[in-house]
Amino acid sequence: MTNTTLNATANHLHPFSDNQQLKEKGVRVITKADGIYIYDDAGNKIIDGMAGLWCVNIGYGRKELADIARDQMNELAYYNTFFKTSHPAVINLSAKLASIAPAGFNHVFYTGSGSESVDSMIRMVRHYWDSVGKPSKKTLIGRWNGYHGSTIGGVSMGGMKGMHKQGGFPIEGIVHIEQPWFYGLHEEGETAEQFGIRAANWLEEKILEIGADNVAAFVGEPIQGAGGVIIPPSTYWPRIQEICQKYDILLVADEVICGFGRTGEWFGHETFGFQPDIFTTAKGLSSGYLPIGAVFVGDKVVEGILKGGDFNHGFTYAGHPVAAAVALKNVEILDDEGIIKNVHDKTGPYMQAKWREMLSQFKYVDDVRGVGLIQGFTLVKNKATREMFPNEGETGTMLRDIFFSNNLIMRACGDHIVASPPLTITKEEIDLMLATAEKCLQEFETAMDSKLGA
Ligand SMILES: *Cc1c(COP(=O)(O)O)cnc(C)c1O
């Protein structure tokens, strides 16, 4: 351990961490980054297969963003968008976002993060139903294993039981249904398409249980990201849409990971062929260069809200000029350089095929899945019976640590292993990432064989 790693935990409590363990074992200190690579203070060059936390879509080190930030800070470092004021950076970003959004989305509401986008969405959905004279529609339905952030609204909307346990969540008025996880939840002989319909129908059952007059919205990630890249069957989202229409319930897509090109379209709901009423974003909106989030609000919801008078909600940093200017440049780069089209036509299909081919040789790996540049697979003890390893998460962490020690960042979500590299990754870089991963998986299989006495 270097001095910096020792000092790193002296005065800093880390999020989502066992801080006692960090104090004993230290942390890795990342000092610079370029393209798909990050570098630590010991000089290691590391492939960032996760694009930070699923957010550095245009890759690291784009000087244009730094220049824009400096210029904007010199011109107008801060002003708010409350009380009848605005500024050019946020006006320009809003016009750009409306231009790339699907038809029917002409307004955005700004926040500082994905969690704040989700909280704002919850507030907005309830305000909408009040505004259109249906105040009893208050309950939001999410999914187990969904991730919607870590504020009180976000943690409640999400379905992470380990998070709920700390502090007594979810809050009142938020309930959950089971996730559309085909591999783990399908019945003998059931096809993916059949399972997709059955999983969507869990929503209808829940609505009938609560009463449609009490339900405000259904909220889901097009692909469950932090839940382990759970990709629903093609029948799932269209059926969800039907159910929401049938019972007059708002459909909300949480696009914080899927948004801004991850699935090979601007937004995940375009890839899955459904039309939400509202969608939340953050992460890829600025490629993580500065914190900013945006809630895209569909025309029907805007119309309702306009009848409702004051919306008593907003953040000091909503539409922050420097973050807005940087986000605009980021979106322009994604657009002008054809980065998303390249993911759709080239690097996405290439990476998926490569993972599938490479992983087929390993006996503890199953359910290889991907869309665009988001990929997942699951570690299982027995492929034939789909038996999982005991102590969920332990095996995933073991493999994750092998990746780390070989200078490849991948993430374990329980025993699901996931990748989400910068969208600018080239085919050669994909080859390099997978060659490294292959070596790690061999090391993992050998270790697991001896652990199981196989
Ligand atoms: C990361 C994430 C969030 C929370 O975003 P923060 O910026 O960490 O608050 C919300 N929803 C989804 C789908 C996410 O992946």
The ligand as an ORCA input file, in Angstrom:
! r2SCAN-3c Opt
* xyz 0 1
  C     -27.267      5.278    -10.762
  C     -28.737      5.207    -10.893
  C     -29.578      6.087    -10.194
  C     -29.046      7.040     -9.174
  O     -28.222      8.007     -9.727
  P     -27.239      8.862     -8.768
  O     -26.654      9.861     -9.705
  O     -26.259      7.909     -8.183
  O     -28.074      9.486     -7.727
  C     -30.925      6.038    -10.440
  N     -31.440      5.158    -11.311
  C     -30.683      4.301    -11.993
  C     -31.302      3.378    -12.988
  C     -29.304      4.274    -11.787
  O     -28.543      3.385    -12.414
*
